[in-house]
Amino acid sequence: MRTVAICGATGGIGQALVHAYAEPGTRLLLAGRNSDVLKKLQQDCRAEGLEVDIEAFDIRDTVSVTRWCQKAVDCQTTRLILAAGVSASVEAVRLSDGRTVYWPETTSD
């Protein structure tokens, strides 16, 4: 049995990937922010006879990401797909040697 782990499974591209990999002999490990969408994907895939594990978390939550990645390793994942859309504001910083580097802007939550 192959195991496919998809992070960002609840977005449009992520859902399309879930359906593309939902075939007999595949175990799916799905992660995304929207628990309702994850439950629906799990229900649909289980109806097709697939084994599906879901976990809802925000990609910025490093503890949850680490836990999910460890699960993917433990399940001997054969394919890891990162479809989570992440955006951030960046600040251009000019260095003394003339190069420009880009740093994530920090905000306090």
PDB file as gemmi writes it, atoms N, CA and C in Angstrom:
CRYST1    1.000    1.000    1.000  90.00  90.00  90.00 P 1                      
ATOM      1  N   MET A   1       0.851  -1.179   0.000  1.00  0.00           N  
ATOM      2  CA  MET A   1       0.000   0.000   0.000  1.00  0.00           C  
ATOM      3  C   MET A   1       0.892   1.237   0.000  1.00  0.00           C  
ATOM      4  N   ARG A   2       0.594   2.170  -0.876  1.00  0.00           N  
ATOM      5  CA  ARG A   2       1.345   3.418  -0.867  1.00  0.00           C  
ATOM      6  C   ARG A   2       0.618   4.422   0.014  1.00  0.00           C  
ATOM      7  N   THR A   3       1.375   5.329   0.586  1.00  0.00           N  
ATOM      8  CA  THR A   3       0.810   6.372   1.431  1.00  0.00           C  
ATOM      9  C   THR A   3       1.146   7.722   0.821  1.00  0.00           C  
ATOM     10  N   VAL A   4       0.118   8.533   0.620  1.00  0.00           N  
ATOM     11  CA  VAL A   4       0.281   9.876   0.072  1.00  0.00           C  
ATOM     12  C   VAL A   4      -0.157  10.870   1.134  1.00  0.00           C  
ATOM     13  N   ALA A   5       0.743  11.791   1.488  1.00  0.00           N  
ATOM     14  CA  ALA A   5       0.450  12.831   2.471  1.00  0.00           C  
ATOM     15  C   ALA A   5       0.283  14.152   1.731  1.00  0.00           C  
ATOM     16  N   ILE A   6      -0.846  14.813   1.975  1.00  0.00           N  
ATOM     17  CA  ILE A   6      -1.133  16.081   1.299  1.00  0.00           C  
ATOM     18  C   ILE A   6      -1.412  17.146   2.346  1.00  0.00           C  
ATOM     19  N   CYS A   7      -0.537  18.134   2.418  1.00  0.00           N  
ATOM     20  CA  CYS A   7      -0.728  19.278   3.304  1.00  0.00           C  
ATOM     21  C   CYS A   7      -1.320  20.404   2.457  1.00  0.00           C  
ATOM     22  N   GLY A   8      -2.416  20.971   2.916  1.00  0.00           N  
ATOM     23  CA  GLY A   8      -3.139  21.958   2.124  1.00  0.00           C  
ATOM     24  C   GLY A   8      -4.273  21.299   1.362  1.00  0.00           C  
ATOM     25  N   ALA A   9      -4.767  20.190   1.902  1.00  0.00           N  
ATOM     26  CA  ALA A   9      -5.779  19.379   1.220  1.00  0.00           C  
ATOM     27  C   ALA A   9      -7.142  20.046   1.126  1.00  0.00           C  
ATOM     28  N   THR A  10      -7.380  21.110   1.882  1.00  0.00           N  
ATOM     29  CA  THR A  10      -8.720  21.705   1.898  1.00  0.00           C  
ATOM     30  C   THR A  10      -8.892  22.834   0.888  1.00  0.00           C  
ATOM     31  N   GLY A  11      -7.818  23.277   0.248  1.00  0.00           N  
ATOM     32  CA  GLY A  11      -7.933  24.292  -0.794  1.00  0.00           C  
ATOM     33  C   GLY A  11      -8.336  23.660  -2.113  1.00  0.00           C  
ATOM     34  N   GLY A  12      -8.555  24.474  -3.106  1.00  0.00           N  
ATOM     35  CA  GLY A  12      -8.988  23.975  -4.407  1.00  0.00           C  
ATOM     36  C   GLY A  12      -8.013  23.003  -5.042  1.00  0.00           C  
ATOM     37  N   ILE A  13      -6.746  23.379  -5.099  1.00  0.00           N  
ATOM     38  CA  ILE A  13      -5.730  22.496  -5.673  1.00  0.00           C  
ATOM     39  C   ILE A  13      -5.555  21.264  -4.799  1.00  0.00           C  
ATOM     40  N   GLY A  14      -5.535  21.461  -3.489  1.00  0.00           N  
ATOM     41  CA  GLY A  14      -5.390  20.342  -2.561  1.00  0.00           C  
ATOM     42  C   GLY A  14      -6.500  19.320  -2.717  1.00  0.00           C  
ATOM     43  N   GLN A  15      -7.743  19.791  -2.827  1.00  0.00           N  
ATOM     44  CA  GLN A  15      -8.868  18.866  -3.001  1.00  0.00           C  
ATOM     45  C   GLN A  15      -8.752  18.102  -4.317  1.00  0.00           C  
ATOM     46  N   ALA A  16      -8.327  18.790  -5.364  1.00  0.00           N  
ATOM     47  CA  ALA A  16      -8.146  18.115  -6.653  1.00  0.00           C  
ATOM     48  C   ALA A  16      -7.069  17.033  -6.546  1.00  0.00           C  
ATOM     49  N   LEU A  17      -6.007  17.319  -5.793  1.00  0.00           N  
ATOM     50  CA  LEU A  17      -4.949  16.324  -5.590  1.00  0.00           C  
ATOM     51  C   LEU A  17      -5.459  15.122  -4.804  1.00  0.00           C  
ATOM     52  N   VAL A  18      -6.278  15.382  -3.791  1.00  0.00           N  
ATOM     53  CA  VAL A  18      -6.856  14.281  -3.012  1.00  0.00           C  
ATOM     54  C   VAL A  18      -7.620  13.346  -3.941  1.00  0.00           C  
ATOM     55  N   HIS A  19      -8.474  13.916  -4.782  1.00  0.00           N  
ATOM     56  CA  HIS A  19      -9.275  13.086  -5.684  1.00  0.00           C  
ATOM     57  C   HIS A  19      -8.399  12.384  -6.731  1.00  0.00           C  
ATOM     58  N   ALA A  20      -7.322  13.028  -7.140  1.00  0.00           N  
ATOM     59  CA  ALA A  20      -6.426  12.413  -8.126  1.00  0.00           C  
ATOM     60  C   ALA A  20      -5.697  11.199  -7.548  1.00  0.00           C  
ATOM     61  N   TYR A  21      -5.362  11.259  -6.265  1.00  0.00           N  
ATOM     62  CA  TYR A  21      -4.635  10.155  -5.630  1.00  0.00           C  
ATOM     63  C   TYR A  21      -5.550   9.157  -4.932  1.00  0.00           C  
ATOM     64  N   ALA A  22      -6.825   9.412  -4.903  1.00  0.00           N  
ATOM     65  CA  ALA A  22      -7.776   8.520  -4.226  1.00  0.00           C  
ATOM     66  C   ALA A  22      -8.076   7.314  -5.109  1.00  0.00           C  
ATOM     67  N   GLU A  23      -7.208   6.330  -5.007  1.00  0.00           N  
ATOM     68  CA  GLU A  23      -7.406   5.108  -5.782  1.00  0.00           C  
ATOM     69  C   GLU A  23      -7.092   3.906  -4.905  1.00  0.00           C  
ATOM     70  N   PRO A  24      -7.617   2.757  -5.256  1.00  0.00           N  
ATOM     71  CA  PRO A  24      -7.403   1.560  -4.433  1.00  0.00           C  
ATOM     72  C   PRO A  24      -5.922   1.321  -4.137  1.00  0.00           C  
ATOM     73  N   GLY A  25      -5.647   0.907  -2.918  1.00  0.00           N  
ATOM     74  CA  GLY A  25      -4.283   0.626  -2.512  1.00  0.00           C  
ATOM     75  C   GLY A  25      -3.518   1.833  -2.006  1.00  0.00           C  
ATOM     76  N   THR A  26      -4.221   2.950  -1.826  1.00  0.00           N  
ATOM     77  CA  THR A  26      -3.579   4.176  -1.355  1.00  0.00           C  
ATOM     78  C   THR A  26      -4.143   4.577  -0.002  1.00  0.00           C  
ATOM     79  N   ARG A  27      -3.253   4.905   0.908  1.00  0.00           N  
ATOM     80  CA  ARG A  27      -3.646   5.497   2.191  1.00  0.00           C  
ATOM     81  C   ARG A  27      -3.362   6.987   2.079  1.00  0.00           C  
ATOM     82  N   LEU A  28      -4.314   7.803   2.504  1.00  0.00           N  
ATOM     83  CA  LEU A  28      -4.157   9.249   2.439  1.00  0.00           C  
ATOM     84  C   LEU A  28      -4.003   9.842   3.832  1.00  0.00           C  
ATOM     85  N   LEU A  29      -3.007  10.701   3.987  1.00  0.00           N  
ATOM     86  CA  LEU A  29      -2.838  11.515   5.191  1.00  0.00           C  
ATOM     87  C   LEU A  29      -3.104  12.945   4.756  1.00  0.00           C  
ATOM     88  N   LEU A  30      -4.207  13.500   5.229  1.00  0.00           N  
ATOM     89  CA  LEU A  30      -4.622  14.820   4.771  1.00  0.00           C  
ATOM     90  C   LEU A  30      -4.530  15.845   5.887  1.00  0.00           C  
ATOM     91  N   ALA A  31      -4.024  17.017   5.546  1.00  0.00           N  
ATOM     92  CA  ALA A  31      -3.939  18.117   6.500  1.00  0.00           C  
ATOM     93  C   ALA A  31      -4.418  19.394   5.828  1.00  0.00           C  
ATOM     94  N   GLY A  32      -5.062  20.228   6.624  1.00  0.00           N  
ATOM     95  CA  GLY A  32      -5.538  21.517   6.135  1.00  0.00           C  
ATOM     96  C   GLY A  32      -6.164  22.287   7.276  1.00  0.00           C  
ATOM     97  N   ARG A  33      -6.553  23.513   7.017  1.00  0.00           N  
ATOM     98  CA  ARG A  33      -7.137  24.349   8.069  1.00  0.00           C  
ATOM     99  C   ARG A  33      -8.615  24.081   8.307  1.00  0.00           C  
ATOM    100  N   ASN A  34      -9.329  23.699   7.275  1.00  0.00           N  
ATOM    101  CA  ASN A  34     -10.785  23.594   7.358  1.00  0.00           C  
ATOM    102  C   ASN A  34     -11.201  22.169   7.743  1.00  0.00           C  
ATOM    103  N   SER A  35     -11.557  21.994   9.007  1.00  0.00           N  
ATOM    104  CA  SER A  35     -11.902  20.647   9.488  1.00  0.00           C  
ATOM    105  C   SER A  35     -13.160  20.098   8.820  1.00  0.00           C  
ATOM    106  N   ASP A  36     -14.110  20.960   8.472  1.00  0.00           N  
ATOM    107  CA  ASP A  36     -15.326  20.484   7.801  1.00  0.00           C  
ATOM    108  C   ASP A  36     -15.001  19.895   6.424  1.00  0.00           C  
ATOM    109  N   VAL A  37     -14.148  20.575   5.684  1.00  0.00           N  
ATOM    110  CA  VAL A  37     -13.751  20.072   4.364  1.00  0.00           C  
ATOM    111  C   VAL A  37     -12.954  18.776   4.513  1.00  0.00           C  
ATOM    112  N   LEU A  38     -12.067  18.718   5.514  1.00  0.00           N  
ATOM    113  CA  LEU A  38     -11.305  17.485   5.755  1.00  0.00           C  
ATOM    114  C   LEU A  38     -12.231  16.312   6.048  1.00  0.00           C  
ATOM    115  N   LYS A  39     -13.235  16.537   6.888  1.00  0.00           N  
ATOM    116  CA  LYS A  39     -14.183  15.463   7.223  1.00  0.00           C  
ATOM    117  C   LYS A  39     -14.942  14.994   5.988  1.00  0.00           C  
ATOM    118  N   LYS A  40     -15.320  15.926   5.122  1.00  0.00           N  
ATOM    119  CA  LYS A  40     -16.039  15.576   3.894  1.00  0.00           C  
ATOM    120  C   LYS A  40     -15.136  14.774   2.956  1.00  0.00           C  
ATOM    121  N   LEU A  41     -13.881  15.203   2.820  1.00  0.00           N  
ATOM    122  CA  LEU A  41     -12.933  14.458   1.993  1.00  0.00           C  
ATOM    123  C   LEU A  41     -12.728  13.050   2.538  1.00  0.00           C  
ATOM    124  N   GLN A  42     -12.603  12.954   3.855  1.00  0.00           N  
ATOM    125  CA  GLN A  42     -12.422  11.653   4.498  1.00  0.00           C  
ATOM    126  C   GLN A  42     -13.628  10.757   4.225  1.00  0.00           C  
ATOM    127  N   GLN A  43     -14.812  11.317   4.379  1.00  0.00           N  
ATOM    128  CA  GLN A  43     -16.048  10.556   4.148  1.00  0.00           C  
ATOM    129  C   GLN A  43     -16.115  10.066   2.696  1.00  0.00           C  
ATOM    130  N   ASP A  44     -15.836  10.961   1.752  1.00  0.00           N  
ATOM    131  CA  ASP A  44     -15.892  10.595   0.332  1.00  0.00           C  
ATOM    132  C   ASP A  44     -14.881   9.499  -0.006  1.00  0.00           C  
ATOM    133  N   CYS A  45     -13.668   9.639   0.507  1.00  0.00           N  
ATOM    134  CA  CYS A  45     -12.615   8.662   0.199  1.00  0.00           C  
ATOM    135  C   CYS A  45     -12.866   7.326   0.889  1.00  0.00           C  
ATOM    136  N   ARG A  46     -13.368   7.373   2.100  1.00  0.00           N  
ATOM    137  CA  ARG A  46     -13.690   6.118   2.796  1.00  0.00           C  
ATOM    138  C   ARG A  46     -14.818   5.381   2.088  1.00  0.00           C  
ATOM    139  N   ALA A  47     -15.741   6.121   1.487  1.00  0.00           N  
ATOM    140  CA  ALA A  47     -16.821   5.495   0.728  1.00  0.00           C  
ATOM    141  C   ALA A  47     -16.262   4.726  -0.473  1.00  0.00           C  
ATOM    142  N   GLU A  48     -15.070   5.123  -0.918  1.00  0.00           N  
ATOM    143  CA  GLU A  48     -14.391   4.428  -2.019  1.00  0.00           C  
ATOM    144  C   GLU A  48     -13.487   3.311  -1.508  1.00  0.00           C  
ATOM    145  N   GLY A  49     -13.502   3.088  -0.181  1.00  0.00           N  
ATOM    146  CA  GLY A  49     -12.719   2.006   0.402  1.00  0.00           C  
ATOM    147  C   GLY A  49     -11.297   2.372   0.793  1.00  0.00           C  
ATOM    148  N   LEU A  50     -10.995   3.662   0.827  1.00  0.00           N  
ATOM    149  CA  LEU A  50      -9.642   4.096   1.165  1.00  0.00           C  
ATOM    150  C   LEU A  50      -9.483   4.330   2.660  1.00  0.00           C  
ATOM    151  N   GLU A  51      -8.250   4.167   3.119  1.00  0.00           N  
ATOM    152  CA  GLU A  51      -7.904   4.513   4.496  1.00  0.00           C  
ATOM    153  C   GLU A  51      -7.457   5.979   4.479  1.00  0.00           C  
ATOM    154  N   VAL A  52      -8.098   6.804   5.305  1.00  0.00           N  
ATOM    155  CA  VAL A  52      -7.825   8.243   5.295  1.00  0.00           C  
ATOM    156  C   VAL A  52      -7.690   8.754   6.720  1.00  0.00           C  
ATOM    157  N   ASP A  53      -6.576   9.432   6.983  1.00  0.00           N  
ATOM    158  CA  ASP A  53      -6.362  10.104   8.265  1.00  0.00           C  
ATOM    159  C   ASP A  53      -6.364  11.602   8.001  1.00  0.00           C  
ATOM    160  N   ILE A  54      -7.029  12.357   8.871  1.00  0.00           N  
ATOM    161  CA  ILE A  54      -7.086  13.805   8.693  1.00  0.00           C  
ATOM    162  C   ILE A  54      -6.579  14.514   9.942  1.00  0.00           C  
ATOM    163  N   GLU A  55      -6.050  15.707   9.714  1.00  0.00           N  
ATOM    164  CA  GLU A  55      -5.632  16.550  10.830  1.00  0.00           C  
ATOM    165  C   GLU A  55      -5.774  18.010  10.404  1.00  0.00           C  
ATOM    166  N   ALA A  56      -6.543  18.762  11.192  1.00  0.00           N  
ATOM    167  CA  ALA A  56      -6.748  20.182  10.909  1.00  0.00           C  
ATOM    168  C   ALA A  56      -5.759  21.019  11.717  1.00  0.00           C  
ATOM    169  N   PHE A  57      -5.021  21.867  11.017  1.00  0.00           N  
ATOM    170  CA  PHE A  57      -4.120  22.808  11.686  1.00  0.00           C  
ATOM    171  C   PHE A  57      -3.723  23.904  10.709  1.00  0.00           C  
ATOM    172  N   ASP A  58      -3.198  24.975  11.262  1.00  0.00           N  
ATOM    173  CA  ASP A  58      -2.678  26.085  10.478  1.00  0.00           C  
ATOM    174  C   ASP A  58      -1.198  25.810  10.225  1.00  0.00           C  
ATOM    175  N   ILE A  59      -0.751  26.006   9.017  1.00  0.00           N  
ATOM    176  CA  ILE A  59       0.627  25.705   8.634  1.00  0.00           C  
ATOM    177  C   ILE A  59       1.644  26.496   9.459  1.00  0.00           C  
ATOM    178  N   ARG A  60       1.214  27.585  10.082  1.00  0.00           N  
ATOM    179  CA  ARG A  60       2.126  28.377  10.920  1.00  0.00           C  
ATOM    180  C   ARG A  60       2.321  27.770  12.302  1.00  0.00           C  
ATOM    181  N   ASP A  61       1.542  26.750  12.641  1.00  0.00           N  
ATOM    182  CA  ASP A  61       1.646  26.077  13.939  1.00  0.00           C  
ATOM    183  C   ASP A  61       2.723  24.996  13.836  1.00  0.00           C  
ATOM    184  N   THR A  62       3.938  25.344  14.235  1.00  0.00           N  
ATOM    185  CA  THR A  62       5.070  24.436  14.037  1.00  0.00           C  
ATOM    186  C   THR A  62       4.937  23.128  14.810  1.00  0.00           C  
ATOM    187  N   VAL A  63       4.288  23.155  15.955  1.00  0.00           N  
ATOM    188  CA  VAL A  63       4.099  21.925  16.729  1.00  0.00           C  
ATOM    189  C   VAL A  63       3.211  20.953  15.948  1.00  0.00           C  
ATOM    190  N   SER A  64       2.113  21.454  15.414  1.00  0.00           N  
ATOM    191  CA  SER A  64       1.207  20.603  14.632  1.00  0.00           C  
ATOM    192  C   SER A  64       1.864  20.109  13.350  1.00  0.00           C  
ATOM    193  N   VAL A  65       2.603  20.980  12.686  1.00  0.00           N  
ATOM    194  CA  VAL A  65       3.296  20.585  11.457  1.00  0.00           C  
ATOM    195  C   VAL A  65       4.302  19.479  11.756  1.00  0.00           C  
ATOM    196  N   THR A  66       5.064  19.643  12.830  1.00  0.00           N  
ATOM    197  CA  THR A  66       6.054  18.635  13.217  1.00  0.00           C  
ATOM    198  C   THR A  66       5.385  17.302  13.528  1.00  0.00           C  
ATOM    199  N   ARG A  67       4.281  17.343  14.256  1.00  0.00           N  
ATOM    200  CA  ARG A  67       3.553  16.119  14.600  1.00  0.00           C  
ATOM    201  C   ARG A  67       3.042  15.425  13.332  1.00  0.00           C  
ATOM    202  N   TRP A  68       2.482  16.197  12.414  1.00  0.00           N  
ATOM    203  CA  TRP A  68       1.950  15.628  11.178  1.00  0.00           C  
ATOM    204  C   TRP A  68       3.077  15.036  10.322  1.00  0.00           C  
ATOM    205  N   CYS A  69       4.193  15.747  10.240  1.00  0.00           N  
ATOM    206  CA  CYS A  69       5.337  15.234   9.473  1.00  0.00           C  
ATOM    207  C   CYS A  69       5.866  13.940  10.076  1.00  0.00           C  
ATOM    208  N   GLN A  70       5.894  13.866  11.399  1.00  0.00           N  
ATOM    209  CA  GLN A  70       6.353  12.638  12.047  1.00  0.00           C  
ATOM    210  C   GLN A  70       5.404  11.486  11.726  1.00  0.00           C  
ATOM    211  N   LYS A  71       4.115  11.780  11.694  1.00  0.00           N  
ATOM    212  CA  LYS A  71       3.138  10.746  11.333  1.00  0.00           C  
ATOM    213  C   LYS A  71       3.385  10.274   9.896  1.00  0.00           C  
ATOM    214  N   ALA A  72       3.685  11.218   9.007  1.00  0.00           N  
ATOM    215  CA  ALA A  72       3.968  10.859   7.614  1.00  0.00           C  
ATOM    216  C   ALA A  72       5.187   9.944   7.530  1.00  0.00           C  
ATOM    217  N   VAL A  73       6.200  10.232   8.330  1.00  0.00           N  
ATOM    218  CA  VAL A  73       7.396   9.376   8.363  1.00  0.00           C  
ATOM    219  C   VAL A  73       7.040   8.004   8.925  1.00  0.00           C  
ATOM    220  N   ASP A  74       6.313   7.993  10.037  1.00  0.00           N  
ATOM    221  CA  ASP A  74       5.933   6.731  10.681  1.00  0.00           C  
ATOM    222  C   ASP A  74       5.100   5.845   9.756  1.00  0.00           C  
ATOM    223  N   CYS A  75       4.314   6.461   8.890  1.00  0.00           N  
ATOM    224  CA  CYS A  75       3.460   5.711   7.960  1.00  0.00           C  
ATOM    225  C   CYS A  75       4.189   5.349   6.665  1.00  0.00           C  
ATOM    226  N   GLN A  76       5.482   5.615   6.622  1.00  0.00           N  
ATOM    227  CA  GLN A  76       6.297   5.323   5.443  1.00  0.00           C  
ATOM    228  C   GLN A  76       5.696   5.941   4.179  1.00  0.00           C  
ATOM    229  N   THR A  77       5.440   7.228   4.272  1.00  0.00           N  
ATOM    230  CA  THR A  77       4.856   7.974   3.162  1.00  0.00           C  
ATOM    231  C   THR A  77       5.721   7.839   1.911  1.00  0.00           C  
ATOM    232  N   THR A  78       5.067   7.511   0.808  1.00  0.00           N  
ATOM    233  CA  THR A  78       5.776   7.366  -0.457  1.00  0.00           C  
ATOM    234  C   THR A  78       5.732   8.640  -1.290  1.00  0.00           C  
ATOM    235  N   ARG A  79       4.777   9.518  -0.996  1.00  0.00           N  
ATOM    236  CA  ARG A  79       4.675  10.784  -1.714  1.00  0.00           C  
ATOM    237  C   ARG A  79       4.183  11.852  -0.750  1.00  0.00           C  
ATOM    238  N   LEU A  80       4.917  12.960  -0.678  1.00  0.00           N  
ATOM    239  CA  LEU A  80       4.557  14.096   0.169  1.00  0.00           C  
ATOM    240  C   LEU A  80       4.271  15.278  -0.732  1.00  0.00           C  
ATOM    241  N   ILE A  81       3.064  15.829  -0.596  1.00  0.00           N  
ATOM    242  CA  ILE A  81       2.654  16.952  -1.435  1.00  0.00           C  
ATOM    243  C   ILE A  81       2.334  18.134  -0.534  1.00  0.00           C  
ATOM    244  N   LEU A  82       3.009  19.246  -0.784  1.00  0.00           N  
ATOM    245  CA  LEU A  82       2.781  20.467  -0.015  1.00  0.00           C  
ATOM    246  C   LEU A  82       2.020  21.445  -0.900  1.00  0.00           C  
ATOM    247  N   ALA A  83       0.712  21.507  -0.680  1.00  0.00           N  
ATOM    248  CA  ALA A  83      -0.147  22.359  -1.490  1.00  0.00           C  
ATOM    249  C   ALA A  83      -0.709  23.522  -0.683  1.00  0.00           C  
ATOM    250  N   ALA A  84      -0.185  23.715   0.520  1.00  0.00           N  
ATOM    251  CA  ALA A  84      -0.676  24.790   1.383  1.00  0.00           C  
ATOM    252  C   ALA A  84      -0.220  26.130   0.823  1.00  0.00           C  
ATOM    253  N   GLY A  85      -1.164  27.015   0.621  1.00  0.00           N  
ATOM    254  CA  GLY A  85      -0.832  28.359   0.162  1.00  0.00           C  
ATOM    255  C   GLY A  85      -0.444  29.224   1.341  1.00  0.00           C  
ATOM    256  N   VAL A  86       0.719  29.803   1.259  1.00  0.00           N  
ATOM    257  CA  VAL A  86       1.214  30.649   2.340  1.00  0.00           C  
ATOM    258  C   VAL A  86       1.625  31.971   1.734  1.00  0.00           C  
ATOM    259  N   SER A  87       1.201  33.048   2.352  1.00  0.00           N  
ATOM    260  CA  SER A  87       1.638  34.359   1.892  1.00  0.00           C  
ATOM    261  C   SER A  87       2.203  35.127   3.073  1.00  0.00           C  
ATOM    262  N   ALA A  88       3.127  35.983   2.773  1.00  0.00           N  
ATOM    263  CA  ALA A  88       3.742  36.778   3.827  1.00  0.00           C  
ATOM    264  C   ALA A  88       4.194  38.103   3.239  1.00  0.00           C  
ATOM    265  N   SER A  89       4.236  39.089   4.076  1.00  0.00           N  
ATOM    266  CA  SER A  89       4.793  40.369   3.669  1.00  0.00           C  
ATOM    267  C   SER A  89       6.294  40.313   3.892  1.00  0.00           C  
ATOM    268  N   VAL A  90       7.023  40.872   2.963  1.00  0.00           N  
ATOM    269  CA  VAL A  90       8.473  40.895   3.111  1.00  0.00           C  
ATOM    270  C   VAL A  90       8.973  42.326   3.010  1.00  0.00           C  
ATOM    271  N   GLU A  91      10.107  42.531   3.612  1.00  0.00           N  
ATOM    272  CA  GLU A  91      10.739  43.844   3.607  1.00  0.00           C  
ATOM    273  C   GLU A  91      12.057  43.717   2.855  1.00  0.00           C  
ATOM    274  N   ALA A  92      12.289  44.602   1.886  1.00  0.00           N  
ATOM    275  CA  ALA A  92      13.554  44.614   1.159  1.00  0.00           C  
ATOM    276  C   ALA A  92      14.577  45.378   1.993  1.00  0.00           C  
ATOM    277  N   VAL A  93      15.718  44.745   2.226  1.00  0.00           N  
ATOM    278  CA  VAL A  93      16.789  45.368   3.006  1.00  0.00           C  
ATOM    279  C   VAL A  93      18.020  45.461   2.116  1.00  0.00           C  
ATOM    280  N   ARG A  94      18.527  46.684   1.959  1.00  0.00           N  
ATOM    281  CA  ARG A  94      19.715  46.910   1.137  1.00  0.00           C  
ATOM    282  C   ARG A  94      20.950  46.739   2.012  1.00  0.00           C  
ATOM    283  N   LEU A  95      21.838  45.831   1.611  1.00  0.00           N  
ATOM    284  CA  LEU A  95      23.068  45.588   2.360  1.00  0.00           C  
ATOM    285  C   LEU A  95      24.156  46.569   1.928  1.00  0.00           C  
ATOM    286  N   SER A  96      25.176  46.706   2.760  1.00  0.00           N  
ATOM    287  CA  SER A  96      26.250  47.663   2.478  1.00  0.00           C  
ATOM    288  C   SER A  96      27.014  47.324   1.198  1.00  0.00           C  
ATOM    289  N   ASP A  97      26.997  46.064   0.790  1.00  0.00           N  
ATOM    290  CA  ASP A  97      27.702  45.686  -0.440  1.00  0.00           C  
ATOM    291  C   ASP A  97      26.837  45.857  -1.691  1.00  0.00           C  
ATOM    292  N   GLY A  98      25.658  46.438  -1.521  1.00  0.00           N  
ATOM    293  CA  GLY A  98      24.788  46.718  -2.655  1.00  0.00           C  
ATOM    294  C   GLY A  98      23.743  45.654  -2.938  1.00  0.00           C  
ATOM    295  N   ARG A  99      23.865  44.487  -2.311  1.00  0.00           N  
ATOM    296  CA  ARG A  99      22.864  43.439  -2.521  1.00  0.00           C  
ATOM    297  C   ARG A  99      21.588  43.779  -1.766  1.00  0.00           C  
ATOM    298  N   THR A 100      20.499  43.260  -2.266  1.00  0.00           N  
ATOM    299  CA  THR A 100      19.218  43.402  -1.584  1.00  0.00           C  
ATOM    300  C   THR A 100      18.777  42.022  -1.117  1.00  0.00           C  
ATOM    301  N   VAL A 101      18.384  41.930   0.129  1.00  0.00           N  
ATOM    302  CA  VAL A 101      17.830  40.689   0.666  1.00  0.00           C  
ATOM    303  C   VAL A 101      16.412  40.974   1.131  1.00  0.00           C  
ATOM    304  N   TYR A 102      15.624  39.943   1.213  1.00  0.00           N  
ATOM    305  CA  TYR A 102      14.229  40.090   1.597  1.00  0.00           C  
ATOM    306  C   TYR A 102      13.970  39.311   2.872  1.00  0.00           C  
ATOM    307  N   TRP A 103      13.445  39.985   3.867  1.00  0.00           N  
ATOM    308  CA  TRP A 103      13.165  39.398   5.172  1.00  0.00           C  
ATOM    309  C   TRP A 103      11.673  39.427   5.428  1.00  0.00           C  
ATOM    310  N   PRO A 104      11.146  38.380   6.039  1.00  0.00           N  
ATOM    311  CA  PRO A 104       9.727  38.432   6.434  1.00  0.00           C  
ATOM    312  C   PRO A 104       9.520  39.547   7.455  1.00  0.00           C  
ATOM    313  N   GLU A 105       8.463  40.307   7.254  1.00  0.00           N  
ATOM    314  CA  GLU A 105       8.124  41.316   8.248  1.00  0.00           C  
ATOM    315  C   GLU A 105       7.563  40.610   9.463  1.00  0.00           C  
ATOM    316  N   THR A 106       7.925  41.072  10.620  1.00  0.00           N  
ATOM    317  CA  THR A 106       7.434  40.445  11.844  1.00  0.00           C  
ATOM    318  C   THR A 106       6.245  41.214  12.371  1.00  0.00           C  
ATOM    319  N   THR A 107       5.296  40.456  12.853  1.00  0.00           N  
ATOM    320  CA  THR A 107       4.124  41.053  13.485  1.00  0.00           C  
ATOM    321  C   THR A 107       3.884  40.336  14.787  1.00  0.00           C  
ATOM    322  N   SER A 108       3.269  41.022  15.706  1.00  0.00           N  
ATOM    323  CA  SER A 108       2.931  40.359  16.970  1.00  0.00           C  
ATOM    324  C   SER A 108       1.469  39.985  16.936  1.00  0.00           C  
ATOM    325  N   ASP A 109       1.188  38.748  17.285  1.00  0.00           N  
ATOM    326  CA  ASP A 109      -0.205  38.255  17.292  1.00  0.00           C  
ATOM    327  C   ASP A 109      -0.842  38.493  18.624  1.00  0.00           C  
TER     328      ASP A 109                                                      
END                                                                             
